[in-house]
């Protein structure tokens, strides 16, 4: 998993509320055996026209956002089924952080385990970002994970929450399994101290 310290990027604005995991990655894309293939299915119902051609009006299809790594989403992002493919698809496309007023709990957990940072902000900050991006599509924001701080160019800053364990894993670039593997000596020492139960 890629280390996450600070991130500066322009922001893709897609502020629709209640975007569920089937909209993020439709079911027909869940059969792939390689995570890399999931980027093609990200928001497929919106990115492609009925003819199968790319919809040039959809933000992710705009060449201006080709290298963008931050998505500004609406409230209750990632609701619906618990498919882990949703954060996989976002990460494979290049998104490293999603800003919203709220996230579905299971999506938040899956995102954090897969290197995707969910940034929850107050409604006033969210509205300000939406309006600012409308006026300036090239707006860049900075995410400082160690400080848990989201900063805008005009000096506005806001703190965001994250649990300490997930923060540690992201900052060190490890997933929960790698964290456990890094503590095999301590685990073995603990197991060796256990007294066998009487038969």
N, C-alpha and C positions, 0 to 999 in steps of 0.2 A: 504494500500500500504506500502511496506517495506521501512523503512528509508534508505537513501543512503547518506553516508558521504564519507568513503574511501573504496576502494575495491582492494584487491591484488589477482591476479589469473594468472594461466597459460592461454595461448591464443590459441583458435582453429582457425587455418588459413583456410579460404575459400574465397580467393581473386578473385572470379569471378565477372566481371562487369555486371551491368544491371540485377541483380537477382530480379525478380518481386515477388509480393505477392502470386501469384499462385504457384510459386516454393517454397516459404517459407512455405505455408500451402495450399495444393491443395483443390479445391472446394468440393470434397467429404467429407472433414472433417469439413465442416462448419455447419453440421446439429447437432452437439453435443450440449447438453444443459449445460454441465459442462466444464469450462475452462480447468480443469485438464486433460481432455481427449485429448486436442489439442497437447500435447507434443508428442503423438504417431504419429501425422501427420506432425510434423516439418520436412521439406525437404524430405517428403515421396518419391517423385519421384527419389531422389538420394540415400536415405538411404536403400531402399529395391530393391532387384533384381526382375526380371520379375516373378520369382518363388514365390515371397512373402517373401523370406528369407532375413535376414539382409545382407547388403553388407559390408564385413569386411574392405574394402579399403576406405570407406567413413569416413572422420575425426570424425564425431559425434558418429560413432559406435566403435571407438577406446577406449578401457577401460582407456587408459591413460588420456583421456579428460572427463571422467565421471563427475568430479567435477568442470570442467572449467566453468567460469562465464563470460568470455569475448570472443566475436567473432570478428575476423579480416575479414571484408568483402571487396568486390571490390567496384568500384565507382557506383553511382546511385543506391544504395541499397534500396530495397523496392518500386521500381517503379511498374506501373501497377494499378490494381484496389485498391480501398481505404479500403479494408477489415481490420477491427480492429483485426481480428483473427490472423494476422501476428505477431504483437508484443505480443499478448496473448500467442501464441504457443512458441515463444522464451523464454518468462518469465517462462512459465510452465515447459519448459525443464531445466531451471536453468540459462539462459543467463540474465545478468543484464546490460551489456553494449556492444555496437557494435561499432567498429572502422572502419571508411571508409573515403574516400576522398570527398564523397558527398552522400546525402540521398534524396530520393523523399520527397517533402514537406509534403504530407499527411501522409506518413509513419512516418516522424519525429514527427509530431503533435500527432499521435496516440501512438507512442512509449512513448513520454514524459508523456502523460496522464495515462499511464499504468505501470509506474515504470521502463521503459527501457531507458537507457541513450544512445543517439546517439552521438558519439564522432567524430567530423570531424577534420581531420588532413591534413597537407600539403602532396603533392605527395612524396616529399623526405623522410618524416617520414614514410609514408605508405610503400614505397619500402624498407626502412631500416628494418622495422618490418618483412616484408615478408622474406627477406634474412636472418635475424637473427633467425627467427623461423625455417627456413630450416636447419640451422646449429645446433639449440638448441630447439628441440620440447618442452622442459620443461621450456622455457622462461616465467618468471613471470613479469608482469607489474603492476604498481600501479596507480589507478585512485583516485584523490583527488578532489571530486566535489566542496566543498567550495572554494578551491583555483583554480578550473578549470584547473587542471594540470594532464597530463599523464606522468609517469616516467618509465624509463627502468633501469635495474640493472647497466648498465655502466655509469649511471649519466646523460644520455640524457633526457631532459624534454621538453615538449611542451604544450603550452596553447591551450585550446579548447573553442569554443563559446557555450553559452547557454543563453536563455532569462531569465531575473531575476525572472519572475513569475514561470516558470517551475522549475528553480533551487530551489526556495523556497519550492515548493510542494514536490520535491524529497527529499530535506534535511530534511523536517519535516515528510515525509512519508504520505502525504495526496494527494488525487486527487482533481480536480477542484470543484467537488460537496462538498467534505468535507471542502474545503476552504470556500465555501459559507456558509455552515452550522455552521462554527466557527464564523461567523459574523452576526448571526441572530439578535442580539441586535441592532447592527448598522443599519441593513437593516430596522428593525421595527421603529427605531428612525427616519430614513430618511422618511419612508412612513408616519409617523404621522405628519411630518412637512409640508407635501404637502397640499396645499389649494384645496379643491374640486372645480372642474370646474363648472361654472354657467350652469344651465340647460336652 
